[in-house]
Amino acid sequence: MQAAHSVTDRVLALVRDDRRARLVVYLCIATFMVLAMTAVTRETLLLKVDAAVQEGTMDVRTGWLNTTMVMLTELGTRYVIGVLALGLAIWAWATKRCTTTLLIIIAAIAINPLFEVLFKELVGRVRPNLDQLLPGNGPSFPSGHVLAAVGFYGLIPLIVWEATTNRLARTMAFFGSGLIILTVAASRVYLDVHWTTDVFAGLLLGTVLVVGTYHALNGHGFHQERSCCAA
């Protein structure tokens, strides 16, 4: 447990540090843009990895795992995230958390769809179609489910960090959110509705939006309002 606490502290400290957070954002943006440009101009390069992973995924499918993945992928839908975000916002309001907490929650569900639509239209990548277990709508790059999952669940550890000094609560929020994000990411490839590089692009773009939103709103008083955030 001590190791888990240490990992949580290190990662969240990195994200909360302005200078190091900027480096993370720049690296994610650069990698995302390389992937996006490659998807447009040299998609065959990406498909060398994507096709191999997709075919390997077909080999491990089972009935119970198919059903499980169909259920788990719902954690990345706008509807589920919208309901959870509403519940989190009500909690923040009812417990008199700082205004910035509410703004972060609102930004998490309002900004992500704009970036998803923008880049999907710009890249226009076709989805895989080896054996889809769910219908995929619209272009494939980046994965909207993964972007939404990172954009919402990725903020929860940061909100919990500001809300309490309890290390167990912080660690559970960090690893719980991470597990949900990775599960949604894996489900999109397993269900054959996204290529692996689409999922990776969603993780990158989601990270940019989470870190960027957190620091943008931090500048409007997150730490100044710490007394109303801390438990």
Backbone as CSV, one residue per row, in Angstrom:
resi,resn,N_x,N_y,N_z,CA_x,CA_y,CA_z,C_x,C_y,C_z
1,MET,0.829,-1.215,0.000,0.000,0.000,0.000,0.859,1.259,0.000
2,GLN,2.001,1.170,0.714,2.890,2.327,0.755,3.405,2.671,-0.639
3,ALA,3.691,1.627,-1.434,4.155,1.851,-2.808,3.071,2.522,-3.640
4,ALA,1.814,2.100,-3.441,0.695,2.701,-4.176,0.534,4.163,-3.795
5,HIS,0.669,4.464,-2.503,0.602,5.849,-2.053,1.701,6.681,-2.710
6,SER,2.898,6.097,-2.783,4.049,6.811,-3.344,3.838,7.129,-4.820
7,VAL,3.338,6.143,-5.570,3.073,6.354,-6.998,2.041,7.460,-7.185
8,THR,0.975,7.397,-6.399,-0.081,8.409,-6.483,0.472,9.800,-6.207
9,ASP,1.251,9.924,-5.138,1.813,11.219,-4.760,2.709,11.774,-5.873
10,ARG,3.543,10.913,-6.444,4.485,11.357,-7.472,3.765,11.829,-8.738
11,VAL,2.798,11.031,-9.190,2.090,11.376,-10.426,1.276,12.654,-10.260
12,LEU,0.518,12.742,-9.171,-0.311,13.921,-8.961,0.533,15.161,-8.697
13,ALA,1.682,14.986,-8.039,2.582,16.118,-7.824,3.128,16.612,-9.157
14,LEU,3.420,15.684,-10.064,3.910,16.066,-11.402,2.856,16.876,-12.144
15,VAL,1.604,16.379,-12.125,0.526,17.056,-12.845,0.245,18.430,-12.246
16,ARG,0.354,18.554,-10.931,0.035,19.809,-10.265,1.155,20.841,-10.377
17,ASP,2.367,20.396,-10.709,3.488,21.319,-10.875,3.391,21.993,-12.241
18,ASP,3.331,23.307,-12.271,3.062,24.027,-13.507,4.101,23.761,-14.587
19,ARG,5.377,23.821,-14.235,6.429,23.666,-15.246,6.462,22.256,-15.820
20,ARG,6.395,21.253,-14.945,6.414,19.872,-15.430,5.124,19.515,-16.163
21,ALA,4.016,20.108,-15.718,2.745,19.860,-16.405,2.793,20.401,-17.832
22,ARG,3.421,21.537,-18.006,3.565,22.103,-19.354,4.338,21.138,-20.255
23,LEU,5.392,20.549,-19.705,6.193,19.599,-20.487,5.354,18.399,-20.893
24,VAL,4.545,17.889,-19.970,3.660,16.769,-20.272,2.700,17.138,-21.398
25,VAL,2.110,18.325,-21.298,1.164,18.781,-22.318,1.844,18.901,-23.679
26,TYR,3.022,19.509,-23.723,3.734,19.685,-24.993,4.091,18.343,-25.627
27,LEU,4.549,17.399,-24.812,4.908,16.074,-25.332,3.677,15.346,-25.872
28,CYS,2.569,15.460,-25.149,1.333,14.805,-25.597,0.816,15.424,-26.893
29,ILE,0.877,16.747,-26.981,0.419,17.431,-28.198,1.285,17.022,-29.380
30,ALA,2.597,17.007,-29.191,3.517,16.656,-30.279,3.264,15.227,-30.762
31,THR,3.113,14.305,-29.824,2.876,12.905,-30.195,1.527,12.747,-30.878
32,PHE,0.526,13.427,-30.358,-0.809,13.359,-30.966,-0.780,13.879,-32.398
33,MET,-0.112,15.004,-32.618,-0.064,15.588,-33.962,0.677,14.688,-34.939
34,VAL,1.737,14.020,-34.464,2.459,13.077,-35.324,1.537,11.940,-35.738
35,LEU,0.786,11.413,-34.778,-0.165,10.342,-35.080,-1.239,10.810,-36.055
36,ALA,-1.776,12.007,-35.811,-2.838,12.532,-36.673,-2.339,12.734,-38.099
37,MET,-1.152,13.315,-38.249,-0.601,13.543,-39.581,-0.281,12.231,-40.287
38,THR,0.200,11.252,-39.516,0.494,9.940,-40.103,-0.789,9.249,-40.542
39,ALA,-1.848,9.399,-39.745,-3.135,8.795,-40.099,-3.682,9.379,-41.393
40,VAL,-3.378,10.630,-41.660,-3.863,11.300,-42.868,-2.996,10.976,-44.078
41,THR,-1.677,11.006,-43.897,-0.762,10.904,-45.049,-0.139,9.529,-45.257
42,ARG,0.064,8.781,-44.147,0.734,7.472,-44.252,0.053,6.458,-43.353
43,GLU,-1.232,6.274,-43.530,-1.982,5.400,-42.623,-1.442,3.976,-42.627
44,THR,-0.848,3.538,-43.733,-0.328,2.173,-43.800,0.726,1.904,-42.733
45,LEU,1.442,2.945,-42.320,2.434,2.776,-41.263,1.755,2.415,-39.944
46,LEU,0.651,3.097,-39.645,-0.081,2.810,-38.414,-0.740,1.436,-38.472
47,LEU,-1.207,1.071,-39.663,-1.931,-0.189,-39.801,-1.036,-1.408,-39.582
48,LYS,0.274,-1.239,-39.719,1.177,-2.355,-39.468,1.068,-2.806,-38.017
49,VAL,0.906,-1.841,-37.126,0.710,-2.159,-35.709,-0.757,-2.448,-35.421
50,ASP,-1.614,-1.583,-35.922,-3.044,-1.691,-35.624,-3.637,-3.025,-36.062
51,ALA,-3.335,-3.445,-37.300,-3.917,-4.675,-37.832,-3.464,-5.890,-37.031
52,ALA,-2.189,-5.893,-36.626,-1.660,-7.024,-35.860,-2.365,-7.132,-34.504
53,VAL,-2.548,-5.991,-33.836,-3.236,-5.994,-32.541,-4.687,-6.425,-32.711
54,GLN,-5.328,-5.905,-33.758,-6.743,-6.215,-33.989,-6.948,-7.705,-34.230
55,GLU,-6.067,-8.288,-35.035,-6.186,-9.712,-35.322,-5.908,-10.550,-34.072
56,GLY,-4.935,-10.106,-33.266,-4.641,-10.815,-32.028,-5.806,-10.764,-31.063
57,THR,-6.509,-9.651,-31.055,-7.667,-9.498,-30.177,-8.773,-10.478,-30.548
58,MET,-8.939,-10.722,-31.847,-9.964,-11.661,-32.297,-9.719,-13.060,-31.723
59,ASP,-8.438,-13.396,-31.530,-8.083,-14.751,-31.089,-8.419,-15.013,-29.623
60,VAL,-8.561,-13.942,-28.818,-8.808,-14.142,-27.378,-10.271,-13.909,-27.005
61,ARG,-11.111,-13.706,-27.962,-12.521,-13.450,-27.669,-13.217,-14.694,-27.126
62,THR,-14.065,-14.472,-26.145,-14.937,-15.526,-25.611,-16.304,-14.909,-25.376
63,GLY,-17.309,-15.740,-25.194,-18.662,-15.231,-25.012,-18.800,-14.322,-23.811
64,TRP,-18.280,-14.768,-22.650,-18.436,-13.981,-21.433,-17.632,-12.689,-21.504
65,LEU,-16.459,-12.750,-22.178,-15.636,-11.554,-22.290,-16.276,-10.546,-23.252
66,ASN,-16.917,-11.045,-24.291,-17.646,-10.158,-25.204,-18.714,-9.371,-24.455
67,THR,-19.495,-10.085,-23.647,-20.559,-9.442,-22.879,-19.991,-8.432,-21.888
68,THR,-18.902,-8.811,-21.239,-18.274,-7.931,-20.249,-17.767,-6.653,-20.894
69,MET,-17.103,-6.774,-22.028,-16.542,-5.607,-22.710,-17.643,-4.669,-23.220
70,VAL,-18.747,-5.239,-23.669,-19.867,-4.412,-24.120,-20.397,-3.573,-22.964
71,MET,-20.444,-4.163,-21.770,-20.922,-3.426,-20.592,-19.898,-2.393,-20.136
72,LEU,-18.633,-2.778,-20.106,-17.594,-1.882,-19.604,-17.377,-0.662,-20.497
73,THR,-17.569,-0.841,-21.793,-17.343,0.287,-22.696,-18.349,1.407,-22.461
74,GLU,-19.499,1.065,-21.835,-20.512,2.070,-21.522,-20.002,3.124,-20.543
75,LEU,-18.965,2.787,-19.792,-18.394,3.753,-18.846,-17.791,4.962,-19.558
76,GLY,-17.556,4.833,-20.860,-17.002,5.946,-21.625,-18.026,6.686,-22.464
77,THR,-19.316,6.357,-22.318,-20.341,7.039,-23.105,-20.667,8.403,-22.502
78,ARG,-21.131,9.301,-23.334,-21.483,10.646,-22.869,-22.615,10.594,-21.843
79,TYR,-23.513,9.623,-22.002,-24.658,9.550,-21.103,-24.220,9.186,-19.686
80,VAL,-23.410,8.144,-19.573,-22.938,7.711,-18.252,-22.083,8.794,-17.615
81,ILE,-21.165,9.352,-18.391,-20.294,10.395,-17.857,-21.101,11.633,-17.486
82,GLY,-22.116,11.947,-18.277,-22.958,13.094,-17.975,-23.672,12.934,-16.642
83,VAL,-24.209,11.722,-16.393,-24.898,11.455,-15.130,-23.927,11.517,-13.961
84,LEU,-22.751,10.912,-14.127,-21.748,10.927,-13.057,-21.250,12.344,-12.783
85,ALA,-21.060,13.125,-13.860,-20.603,14.506,-13.693,-21.653,15.335,-12.966
86,LEU,-22.921,15.084,-13.275,-24.004,15.795,-12.582,-23.990,15.446,-11.099
87,GLY,-23.827,14.159,-10.795,-23.766,13.743,-9.404,-22.583,14.360,-8.680
88,LEU,-21.434,14.433,-9.364,-20.244,15.033,-8.765,-20.440,16.526,-8.541
89,ALA,-21.099,17.177,-9.483,-21.368,18.609,-9.342,-22.319,18.878,-8.174
90,ILE,-23.337,18.024,-8.020,-24.268,18.165,-6.900,-23.528,17.976,-5.575
91,TRP,-22.633,16.988,-5.552,-21.821,16.771,-4.342,-20.977,18.000,-4.015
92,ALA,-20.337,18.561,-5.053,-19.490,19.737,-4.839,-20.305,20.913,-4.313
93,TRP,-21.514,21.061,-4.846,-22.373,22.159,-4.398,-22.897,21.899,-2.988
94,ALA,-23.348,20.682,-2.723,-23.945,20.355,-1.424,-22.933,20.421,-0.293
95,THR,-21.681,20.090,-0.592,-20.644,20.105,0.449,-19.873,21.421,0.464
96,LYS,-20.397,22.402,-0.314,-19.797,23.739,-0.337,-18.326,23.732,-0.747
97,ARG,-18.029,22.932,-1.793,-16.678,22.938,-2.349,-16.463,24.231,-3.110
98,CYS,-15.223,24.506,-3.443,-14.921,25.781,-4.100,-15.537,25.861,-5.493
99,THR,-15.760,27.070,-5.946,-16.373,27.309,-7.248,-15.566,26.674,-8.371
100,THR,-14.243,26.662,-8.226,-13.395,26.121,-9.276,-13.654,24.637,-9.483
101,THR,-13.993,23.905,-8.440,-14.314,22.484,-8.582,-15.493,22.302,-9.531
102,LEU,-16.511,23.129,-9.361,-17.671,23.060,-10.251,-17.289,23.408,-11.679
103,LEU,-16.427,24.414,-11.837,-15.999,24.820,-13.177,-15.217,23.714,-13.880
104,ILE,-14.378,23.022,-13.126,-13.606,21.922,-13.699,-14.522,20.803,-14.163
105,ILE,-15.523,20.482,-13.357,-16.468,19.420,-13.711,-17.242,19.790,-14.979
106,ILE,-17.691,21.028,-15.049,-18.428,21.497,-16.234,-17.546,21.460,-17.469
107,ALA,-16.297,21.920,-17.317,-15.365,21.934,-18.441,-15.086,20.521,-18.943
108,ALA,-15.044,19.560,-18.018,-14.731,18.179,-18.377,-15.739,17.602,-19.363
109,ILE,-17.004,17.971,-19.231,-18.022,17.405,-20.122,-18.386,18.347,-21.269
110,ALA,-17.900,19.582,-21.230,-18.257,20.551,-22.271,-17.181,20.688,-23.345
111,ILE,-15.908,20.626,-22.959,-14.824,20.875,-23.907,-14.494,19.650,-24.749
112,ASN,-14.463,18.472,-24.122,-14.028,17.264,-24.822,-14.766,16.964,-26.123
113,PRO,-16.110,17.071,-26.154,-16.804,16.773,-27.413,-16.391,17.684,-28.567
114,LEU,-16.040,18.921,-28.249,-15.627,19.858,-29.291,-14.341,19.396,-29.969
115,PHE,-13.368,18.957,-29.155,-12.108,18.468,-29.713,-12.308,17.143,-30.446
116,GLU,-13.180,16.307,-29.925,-13.452,15.026,-30.589,-13.988,15.245,-32.000
117,VAL,-15.002,16.067,-32.115,-15.615,16.324,-33.424,-14.620,16.988,-34.367
118,LEU,-13.860,17.960,-33.850,-12.899,18.683,-34.673,-11.879,17.740,-35.305
119,PHE,-11.223,16.930,-34.486,-10.155,16.080,-35.012,-10.689,14.891,-35.799
120,LYS,-11.864,14.405,-35.441,-12.436,13.313,-36.231,-12.727,13.779,-37.656
121,GLU,-13.226,14.986,-37.785,-13.530,15.515,-39.109,-12.261,15.845,-39.891
122,LEU,-11.253,16.373,-39.201,-10.001,16.730,-39.866,-9.241,15.493,-40.361
123,VAL,-9.203,14.453,-39.527,-8.450,13.251,-39.889,-9.274,12.327,-40.784
124,GLY,-10.537,12.119,-40.443,-11.442,11.328,-41.277,-11.027,9.883,-41.471
125,ARG,-10.494,9.265,-40.440,-10.025,7.881,-40.564,-11.194,6.896,-40.475
126,VAL,-11.136,5.855,-41.281,-12.191,4.841,-41.300,-11.966,3.848,-40.173
127,ARG,-13.044,3.424,-39.535,-12.958,2.472,-38.431,-12.587,1.079,-38.927
128,PRO,-12.020,0.258,-38.028,-11.776,-1.155,-38.400,-13.103,-1.870,-38.582
129,ASN,-13.084,-2.964,-39.314,-14.333,-3.689,-39.544,-14.052,-5.169,-39.763
130,LEU,-13.240,-5.740,-38.867,-12.976,-7.171,-38.960,-14.170,-7.956,-38.433
131,ASP,-14.631,-7.584,-37.240,-15.794,-8.248,-36.643,-16.312,-7.383,-35.505
132,GLN,-16.994,-6.302,-35.834,-17.464,-5.365,-34.826,-18.565,-5.988,-33.968
133,LEU,-18.386,-5.874,-32.641,-19.403,-6.362,-31.715,-20.413,-5.276,-31.369
134,LEU,-20.065,-4.041,-31.701,-20.970,-2.906,-31.548,-20.828,-2.030,-32.791
135,PRO,-21.880,-1.333,-33.188,-21.747,-0.434,-34.333,-20.912,0.789,-33.981
136,GLY,-20.046,1.197,-34.881,-19.259,2.410,-34.681,-19.783,3.512,-35.579
137,ASN,-20.011,4.685,-35.019,-20.570,5.789,-35.790,-19.526,6.873,-36.028
138,GLY,-19.416,7.325,-37.274,-18.513,8.420,-37.598,-17.066,7.977,-37.745
139,PRO,-16.176,8.932,-37.987,-14.750,8.639,-38.154,-14.150,8.024,-36.899
140,SER,-12.948,7.463,-37.041,-12.356,6.648,-35.983,-11.324,7.361,-35.109
141,PHE,-10.674,8.396,-35.634,-9.529,9.018,-34.941,-9.876,10.413,-34.429
142,PRO,-9.722,10.659,-33.105,-9.356,9.740,-32.028,-10.583,9.047,-31.464
143,SER,-10.375,8.122,-30.539,-11.500,7.441,-29.898,-12.238,8.405,-28.977
144,GLY,-13.507,8.639,-29.256,-14.298,9.555,-28.440,-14.570,9.016,-27.050
145,HIS,-14.788,7.693,-26.950,-15.028,7.087,-25.636,-13.808,7.260,-24.730
146,VAL,-12.628,7.038,-25.290,-11.404,7.147,-24.492,-11.145,8.600,-24.120
147,LEU,-11.328,9.495,-25.061,-11.161,10.924,-24.793,-12.098,11.371,-23.675
148,ALA,-13.355,10.938,-23.749,-14.327,11.306,-22.717,-13.959,10.703,-21.368
149,ALA,-13.480,9.454,-21.387,-13.113,8.782,-20.138,-11.945,9.485,-19.455
150,VAL,-10.910,9.813,-20.223,-9.770,10.519,-19.650,-10.196,11.909,-19.175
151,GLY,-11.023,12.566,-19.993,-11.444,13.927,-19.679,-12.246,14.041,-18.400
152,PHE,-12.989,12.994,-18.058,-13.772,13.048,-16.812,-13.092,12.304,-15.673
153,TYR,-12.845,10.997,-15.875,-12.268,10.202,-14.790,-10.853,10.675,-14.437
154,GLY,-10.143,11.222,-15.411,-8.794,11.705,-15.147,-8.753,12.913,-14.227
155,LEU,-9.851,13.638,-14.136,-9.921,14.794,-13.242,-10.250,14.412,-11.803
156,ILE,-10.856,13.255,-11.622,-11.301,12.869,-10.280,-10.158,12.806,-9.266
157,PRO,-9.001,12.186,-9.593,-7.909,12.187,-8.605,-7.448,13.585,-8.231
158,LEU,-7.473,14.505,-9.193,-7.062,15.876,-8.904,-8.071,16.575,-7.997
159,ILE,-9.344,16.326,-8.241,-10.385,16.911,-7.389,-10.302,16.336,-5.982
160,VAL,-10.088,15.018,-5.885,-9.969,14.374,-4.575,-8.744,14.901,-3.844
161,TRP,-7.643,15.123,-4.586,-6.422,15.665,-3.971,-6.708,17.013,-3.311
162,GLU,-7.477,17.849,-4.002,-7.792,19.170,-3.460,-8.840,19.092,-2.341
163,ALA,-9.640,18.019,-2.348,-10.758,17.937,-1.399,-10.377,17.321,-0.059
164,THR,-9.313,16.518,-0.047,-8.958,15.842,1.204,-7.461,15.573,1.270
165,THR,-6.956,15.432,2.495,-5.555,15.069,2.694,-5.412,13.585,3.014
166,ASN,-6.497,12.838,2.979,-6.481,11.412,3.266,-5.779,10.655,2.139
167,ARG,-4.645,10.023,2.460,-3.846,9.365,1.431,-4.559,8.153,0.830
168,LEU,-5.339,7.437,1.630,-6.062,6.279,1.109,-7.095,6.713,0.082
169,ALA,-7.830,7.788,0.376,-8.834,8.299,-0.557,-8.171,8.754,-1.852
170,ARG,-7.038,9.435,-1.742,-6.321,9.894,-2.929,-5.832,8.722,-3.784
171,THR,-5.289,7.707,-3.108,-4.769,6.545,-3.825,-5.887,5.761,-4.502
172,MET,-6.995,5.578,-3.815,-8.133,4.852,-4.396,-8.694,5.601,-5.598
173,ALA,-8.765,6.931,-5.506,-9.263,7.732,-6.615,-8.330,7.623,-7.818
174,PHE,-7.039,7.643,-7.561,-6.045,7.578,-8.639,-6.096,6.241,-9.368
175,PHE,-6.004,5.147,-8.620,-5.971,3.828,-9.256,-7.346,3.411,-9.773
176,GLY,-8.403,3.819,-9.088,-9.743,3.513,-9.571,-10.035,4.190,-10.899
177,SER,-9.695,5.472,-10.991,-9.905,6.214,-12.243,-9.039,5.654,-13.354
178,GLY,-7.785,5.333,-13.016,-6.881,4.766,-14.015,-7.385,3.447,-14.558
179,LEU,-7.927,2.603,-13.675,-8.460,1.305,-14.098,-9.647,1.481,-15.039
180,ILE,-10.528,2.419,-14.739,-11.686,2.669,-15.606,-11.222,3.136,-16.981
181,ILE,-10.270,4.060,-17.015,-9.776,4.595,-18.286,-9.150,3.488,-19.130
182,LEU,-8.301,2.661,-18.514,-7.648,1.577,-19.252,-8.668,0.533,-19.720
183,THR,-9.684,0.298,-18.911,-10.726,-0.661,-19.284,-11.507,-0.177,-20.496
184,VAL,-11.884,1.090,-20.476,-12.604,1.656,-21.623,-11.721,1.609,-22.870
185,ALA,-10.444,1.943,-22.702,-9.515,1.933,-23.836,-9.402,0.533,-24.439
186,ALA,-9.229,-0.464,-23.580,-9.102,-1.844,-24.061,-10.385,-2.323,-24.738
187,SER,-11.525,-1.911,-24.204,-12.807,-2.364,-24.750,-13.033,-1.869,-26.171
188,ARG,-12.532,-0.668,-26.477,-12.765,-0.112,-27.813,-12.033,-0.909,-28.887
189,VAL,-10.835,-1.381,-28.552,-10.086,-2.226,-29.487,-10.705,-3.619,-29.537
190,TYR,-11.034,-4.162,-28.385,-11.610,-5.509,-28.309,-12.905,-5.603,-29.110
191,LEU,-13.728,-4.569,-29.021,-15.022,-4.581,-29.714,-14.887,-4.280,-31.204
192,ASP,-13.653,-3.986,-31.636,-13.348,-3.733,-33.047,-14.023,-2.465,-33.582
193,VAL,-14.170,-1.466,-32.720,-14.750,-0.200,-33.177,-13.685,0.903,-33.292
194,HIS,-12.453,0.589,-32.821,-11.359,1.544,-32.956,-10.037,0.804,-33.147
195,TRP,-9.140,1.436,-33.900,-7.773,0.952,-33.997,-7.034,1.313,-32.701
196,THR,-5.954,0.589,-32.431,-5.159,0.851,-31.227,-4.620,2.274,-31.215
197,THR,-4.174,2.774,-32.360,-3.634,4.133,-32.403,-4.722,5.188,-32.217
198,ASP,-5.962,4.859,-32.527,-7.085,5.769,-32.223,-7.238,5.912,-30.712
199,VAL,-7.121,4.772,-30.036,-7.245,4.751,-28.580,-6.099,5.518,-27.932
200,PHE,-4.877,5.288,-28.431,-3.710,5.987,-27.895,-3.853,7.489,-28.103
201,ALA,-4.375,7.887,-29.266,-4.591,9.305,-29.547,-5.614,9.897,-28.583
202,GLY,-6.656,9.126,-28.259,-7.646,9.584,-27.280,-7.035,9.784,-25.911
203,LEU,-6.131,8.886,-25.511,-5.439,9.027,-24.235,-4.577,10.289,-24.208
204,LEU,-3.873,10.538,-25.300,-3.002,11.713,-25.380,-3.807,13.007,-25.326
205,LEU,-4.840,13.097,-26.167,-5.641,14.319,-26.223,-6.390,14.537,-24.917
206,GLY,-6.877,13.460,-24.325,-7.563,13.572,-23.044,-6.635,14.086,-21.956
207,THR,-5.389,13.631,-21.963,-4.404,14.097,-20.990,-4.150,15.589,-21.148
208,VAL,-4.038,16.032,-22.397,-3.834,17.458,-22.663,-4.974,18.285,-22.095
209,LEU,-6.191,17.827,-22.318,-7.359,18.581,-21.866,-7.505,18.558,-20.344
210,VAL,-7.200,17.414,-19.728,-7.290,17.326,-18.267,-6.275,18.254,-17.606
211,VAL,-5.021,18.125,-18.008,-3.967,18.939,-17.402,-4.162,20.411,-17.726
212,GLY,-4.536,20.688,-18.982,-4.747,22.080,-19.385,-5.898,22.730,-18.658
213,THR,-7.016,22.017,-18.535,-8.182,22.543,-17.832,-7.863,22.786,-16.356
214,TYR,-7.202,21.829,-15.747,-6.863,21.937,-14.329,-6.005,23.173,-14.062
215,HIS,-4.986,23.382,-14.888,-4.087,24.516,-14.649,-4.705,25.847,-15.075
216,ALA,-5.538,25.826,-16.103,-6.210,27.057,-16.512,-7.125,27.559,-15.407
217,LEU,-7.859,26.636,-14.799,-8.768,27.020,-13.728,-8.039,27.224,-12.405
218,ASN,-6.902,26.574,-12.255,-6.076,26.803,-11.074,-5.706,28.272,-10.962
219,GLY,-5.466,28.896,-12.109,-5.083,30.298,-12.120,-6.204,31.230,-11.713
220,HIS,-7.423,30.686,-11.608,-8.565,31.508,-11.197,-8.983,31.209,-9.763
221,GLY,-8.020,30.668,-8.983,-8.317,30.617,-7.558,-8.466,29.279,-6.903
222,PHE,-8.014,28.176,-7.527,-8.157,26.877,-6.897,-7.448,26.869,-5.545
223,HIS,-6.192,27.280,-5.529,-5.440,27.245,-4.272,-5.892,28.354,-3.323
224,GLN,-6.308,29.493,-3.896,-6.808,30.571,-3.035,-8.069,30.130,-2.314
225,GLU,-8.832,29.247,-2.931,-10.083,28.776,-2.340,-9.885,27.441,-1.630
226,ARG,-8.632,27.104,-1.340,-8.343,25.793,-0.775,-9.103,25.538,0.528
227,SER,-9.326,26.586,1.282,-10.013,26.384,2.561,-11.408,25.832,2.394
228,CYS,-12.043,26.150,1.263,-13.386,25.613,1.046,-13.340,24.264,0.360
229,CYS,-12.151,23.882,-0.138,-12.026,22.584,-0.803,-11.573,21.518,0.159
230,ALA,-10.711,21.869,1.066,-10.108,20.850,1.909,-11.106,20.321,2.938
231,ALA,-11.024,19.021,3.154,-11.908,18.379,4.121,-11.269,18.410,5.510
